[in-house]
Amino acid sequence: MRNYWWLGVIRDVGRYVERCDLYQRIKNRPKEPVGKLKLNKVPEKLWIHLIVDFITKLPVVIGKDMILVIYDRLSKMTYFVATTEKTLVKGFMRLFRDNMWKLHRLQESIVSDRGP
């Protein structure tokens, strides 16, 4: 840029370098390649491996404004449990106990994207 400059010089040089075959072959990559994807194990029993999620911001009907979704990975069967957004962790555990534990007993894994 000290000797040559034009409008968009940084963009143009960046595009050239990204397309350069030699640069792509000798580029130092800070991370190892990911490798091949591994398939998840197929569950052997029904209602042992679950996925749990919430449908929120629903209109209030009979005092409920959220749905707890419980999904079985093997059979693809789903339970929908109406609840409120104000329900705390103890309330969710009671919902889970009353709607899942009594029917299917102990699960091996439960996956949720809601944090701990």
ChimeraX commands (.cxc) that place a marker at each C-alpha (Angstrom):
marker #1 position 0.00,0.00,0.00 radius 0.5
marker #1 position 3.01,2.25,0.34 radius 0.5
marker #1 position 3.71,2.14,-3.42 radius 0.5
marker #1 position 0.27,1.35,-4.86 radius 0.5
marker #1 position -3.17,2.36,-3.66 radius 0.5
marker #1 position -6.70,2.40,-5.05 radius 0.5
marker #1 position -10.15,2.37,-3.59 radius 0.5
marker #1 position -10.78,-1.18,-2.29 radius 0.5
marker #1 position -7.12,-2.28,-2.32 radius 0.5
marker #1 position -7.47,-4.25,0.95 radius 0.5
marker #1 position -10.54,-6.11,-0.31 radius 0.5
marker #1 position -8.94,-6.92,-3.66 radius 0.5
marker #1 position -5.66,-8.16,-2.11 radius 0.5
marker #1 position -7.63,-10.28,0.39 radius 0.5
marker #1 position -9.62,-11.90,-2.42 radius 0.5
marker #1 position -6.44,-12.59,-4.41 radius 0.5
marker #1 position -4.68,-14.20,-1.44 radius 0.5
marker #1 position -7.71,-16.37,-0.57 radius 0.5
marker #1 position -7.84,-17.68,-4.15 radius 0.5
marker #1 position -4.06,-18.25,-4.42 radius 0.5
marker #1 position -3.36,-22.01,-4.74 radius 0.5
marker #1 position 0.16,-21.79,-3.27 radius 0.5
marker #1 position -1.06,-19.76,-0.28 radius 0.5
marker #1 position -3.83,-22.28,0.44 radius 0.5
marker #1 position -1.33,-25.17,0.42 radius 0.5
marker #1 position 1.26,-23.56,2.74 radius 0.5
marker #1 position -1.12,-21.66,5.02 radius 0.5
marker #1 position -0.55,-22.35,8.72 radius 0.5
marker #1 position -3.86,-23.51,10.19 radius 0.5
marker #1 position -4.11,-23.01,14.00 radius 0.5
marker #1 position -6.66,-25.85,14.41 radius 0.5
marker #1 position -6.41,-29.48,13.39 radius 0.5
marker #1 position -8.80,-30.65,10.70 radius 0.5
marker #1 position -12.07,-31.86,12.16 radius 0.5
marker #1 position -11.93,-35.24,10.48 radius 0.5
marker #1 position -14.81,-37.50,9.59 radius 0.5
marker #1 position -18.16,-37.13,11.28 radius 0.5
marker #1 position -19.22,-39.87,13.66 radius 0.5
marker #1 position -22.78,-41.11,13.72 radius 0.5
marker #1 position -24.72,-41.08,16.98 radius 0.5
marker #1 position -25.48,-44.45,18.47 radius 0.5
marker #1 position -28.99,-45.67,17.79 radius 0.5
marker #1 position -30.83,-46.15,21.10 radius 0.5
marker #1 position -31.83,-49.73,21.85 radius 0.5
marker #1 position -34.84,-49.12,24.09 radius 0.5
marker #1 position -37.76,-46.73,23.94 radius 0.5
marker #1 position -37.78,-43.64,26.17 radius 0.5
marker #1 position -34.20,-44.10,27.38 radius 0.5
marker #1 position -32.55,-41.25,25.40 radius 0.5
marker #1 position -34.62,-38.06,25.29 radius 0.5
marker #1 position -34.45,-34.58,23.85 radius 0.5
marker #1 position -36.21,-31.84,25.84 radius 0.5
marker #1 position -37.06,-28.37,24.58 radius 0.5
marker #1 position -39.50,-25.55,25.21 radius 0.5
marker #1 position -41.92,-23.66,22.96 radius 0.5
marker #1 position -42.24,-20.21,24.49 radius 0.5
marker #1 position -44.02,-16.88,23.97 radius 0.5
marker #1 position -47.37,-18.50,23.23 radius 0.5
marker #1 position -50.72,-16.77,23.82 radius 0.5
marker #1 position -52.09,-17.50,27.30 radius 0.5
marker #1 position -54.70,-20.28,27.29 radius 0.5
marker #1 position -56.12,-21.52,30.61 radius 0.5
marker #1 position -53.19,-19.84,32.38 radius 0.5
marker #1 position -50.51,-21.64,30.32 radius 0.5
marker #1 position -48.14,-19.86,27.93 radius 0.5
marker #1 position -45.36,-22.38,27.27 radius 0.5
marker #1 position -45.07,-26.01,26.16 radius 0.5
marker #1 position -42.50,-28.50,27.43 radius 0.5
marker #1 position -41.64,-30.86,24.54 radius 0.5
marker #1 position -40.23,-34.30,25.41 radius 0.5
marker #1 position -38.99,-36.29,22.38 radius 0.5
marker #1 position -37.83,-39.91,22.24 radius 0.5
marker #1 position -34.85,-40.38,19.90 radius 0.5
marker #1 position -35.68,-43.97,18.94 radius 0.5
marker #1 position -39.41,-43.93,18.26 radius 0.5
marker #1 position -39.71,-40.21,17.41 radius 0.5
marker #1 position -42.72,-40.08,19.75 radius 0.5
marker #1 position -43.32,-36.80,21.55 radius 0.5
marker #1 position -45.07,-35.60,24.69 radius 0.5
marker #1 position -46.31,-32.02,24.94 radius 0.5
marker #1 position -46.84,-30.63,28.45 radius 0.5
marker #1 position -48.48,-27.22,28.93 radius 0.5
marker #1 position -46.89,-24.97,31.56 radius 0.5
marker #1 position -46.03,-21.33,32.26 radius 0.5
marker #1 position -42.84,-19.38,31.65 radius 0.5
marker #1 position -42.70,-18.52,35.36 radius 0.5
marker #1 position -42.14,-22.17,36.29 radius 0.5
marker #1 position -38.82,-22.68,38.09 radius 0.5
marker #1 position -36.48,-25.67,37.97 radius 0.5
marker #1 position -38.33,-27.52,40.74 radius 0.5
marker #1 position -41.57,-27.07,38.81 radius 0.5
marker #1 position -40.01,-28.48,35.65 radius 0.5
marker #1 position -38.70,-31.46,37.59 radius 0.5
marker #1 position -42.21,-32.10,38.93 radius 0.5
marker #1 position -43.63,-31.87,35.39 radius 0.5
marker #1 position -41.01,-34.28,34.15 radius 0.5
marker #1 position -41.62,-36.68,37.04 radius 0.5
marker #1 position -45.40,-36.59,36.62 radius 0.5
marker #1 position -45.36,-36.96,32.83 radius 0.5
marker #1 position -42.30,-39.13,32.09 radius 0.5
marker #1 position -40.98,-40.88,35.17 radius 0.5
marker #1 position -44.31,-42.45,36.09 radius 0.5
marker #1 position -44.70,-43.90,32.56 radius 0.5
marker #1 position -41.15,-44.79,31.48 radius 0.5
marker #1 position -38.96,-44.79,34.60 radius 0.5
marker #1 position -35.27,-43.84,34.57 radius 0.5
marker #1 position -33.70,-42.37,31.42 radius 0.5
marker #1 position -30.02,-42.72,30.47 radius 0.5
marker #1 position -29.63,-39.34,28.78 radius 0.5
marker #1 position -31.61,-36.14,28.45 radius 0.5
marker #1 position -30.40,-33.47,26.03 radius 0.5
marker #1 position -31.59,-29.86,26.20 radius 0.5
marker #1 position -30.29,-26.61,24.73 radius 0.5
marker #1 position -31.42,-24.54,27.74 radius 0.5
marker #1 position -28.19,-24.71,29.73 radius 0.5
marker #1 position -27.52,-26.53,33.02 radius 0.5
marker link #1:1,2 radius 0.2
marker link #1:2,3 radius 0.2
marker link #1:3,4 radius 0.2
marker link #1:4,5 radius 0.2
marker link #1:5,6 radius 0.2
marker link #1:6,7 radius 0.2
marker link #1:7,8 radius 0.2
marker link #1:8,9 radius 0.2
marker link #1:9,10 radius 0.2
marker link #1:10,11 radius 0.2
marker link #1:11,12 radius 0.2
marker link #1:12,13 radius 0.2
marker link #1:13,14 radius 0.2
marker link #1:14,15 radius 0.2
marker link #1:15,16 radius 0.2
marker link #1:16,17 radius 0.2
marker link #1:17,18 radius 0.2
marker link #1:18,19 radius 0.2
marker link #1:19,20 radius 0.2
marker link #1:20,21 radius 0.2
marker link #1:21,22 radius 0.2
marker link #1:22,23 radius 0.2
marker link #1:23,24 radius 0.2
marker link #1:24,25 radius 0.2
marker link #1:25,26 radius 0.2
marker link #1:26,27 radius 0.2
marker link #1:27,28 radius 0.2
marker link #1:28,29 radius 0.2
marker link #1:29,30 radius 0.2
marker link #1:30,31 radius 0.2
marker link #1:31,32 radius 0.2
marker link #1:32,33 radius 0.2
marker link #1:33,34 radius 0.2
marker link #1:34,35 radius 0.2
marker link #1:35,36 radius 0.2
marker link #1:36,37 radius 0.2
marker link #1:37,38 radius 0.2
marker link #1:38,39 radius 0.2
marker link #1:39,40 radius 0.2
marker link #1:40,41 radius 0.2
marker link #1:41,42 radius 0.2
marker link #1:42,43 radius 0.2
marker link #1:43,44 radius 0.2
marker link #1:44,45 radius 0.2
marker link #1:45,46 radius 0.2
marker link #1:46,47 radius 0.2
marker link #1:47,48 radius 0.2
marker link #1:48,49 radius 0.2
marker link #1:49,50 radius 0.2
marker link #1:50,51 radius 0.2
marker link #1:51,52 radius 0.2
marker link #1:52,53 radius 0.2
marker link #1:53,54 radius 0.2
marker link #1:54,55 radius 0.2
marker link #1:55,56 radius 0.2
marker link #1:56,57 radius 0.2
marker link #1:57,58 radius 0.2
marker link #1:58,59 radius 0.2
marker link #1:59,60 radius 0.2
marker link #1:60,61 radius 0.2
marker link #1:61,62 radius 0.2
marker link #1:62,63 radius 0.2
marker link #1:63,64 radius 0.2
marker link #1:64,65 radius 0.2
marker link #1:65,66 radius 0.2
marker link #1:66,67 radius 0.2
marker link #1:67,68 radius 0.2
marker link #1:68,69 radius 0.2
marker link #1:69,70 radius 0.2
marker link #1:70,71 radius 0.2
marker link #1:71,72 radius 0.2
marker link #1:72,73 radius 0.2
marker link #1:73,74 radius 0.2
marker link #1:74,75 radius 0.2
marker link #1:75,76 radius 0.2
marker link #1:76,77 radius 0.2
marker link #1:77,78 radius 0.2
marker link #1:78,79 radius 0.2
marker link #1:79,80 radius 0.2
marker link #1:80,81 radius 0.2
marker link #1:81,82 radius 0.2
marker link #1:82,83 radius 0.2
marker link #1:83,84 radius 0.2
marker link #1:84,85 radius 0.2
marker link #1:85,86 radius 0.2
marker link #1:86,87 radius 0.2
marker link #1:87,88 radius 0.2
marker link #1:88,89 radius 0.2
marker link #1:89,90 radius 0.2
marker link #1:90,91 radius 0.2
marker link #1:91,92 radius 0.2
marker link #1:92,93 radius 0.2
marker link #1:93,94 radius 0.2
marker link #1:94,95 radius 0.2
marker link #1:95,96 radius 0.2
marker link #1:96,97 radius 0.2
marker link #1:97,98 radius 0.2
marker link #1:98,99 radius 0.2
marker link #1:99,100 radius 0.2
marker link #1:100,101 radius 0.2
marker link #1:101,102 radius 0.2
marker link #1:102,103 radius 0.2
marker link #1:103,104 radius 0.2
marker link #1:104,105 radius 0.2
marker link #1:105,106 radius 0.2
marker link #1:106,107 radius 0.2
marker link #1:107,108 radius 0.2
marker link #1:108,109 radius 0.2
marker link #1:109,110 radius 0.2
marker link #1:110,111 radius 0.2
marker link #1:111,112 radius 0.2
marker link #1:112,113 radius 0.2
marker link #1:113,114 radius 0.2
marker link #1:114,115 radius 0.2
marker link #1:115,116 radius 0.2
view
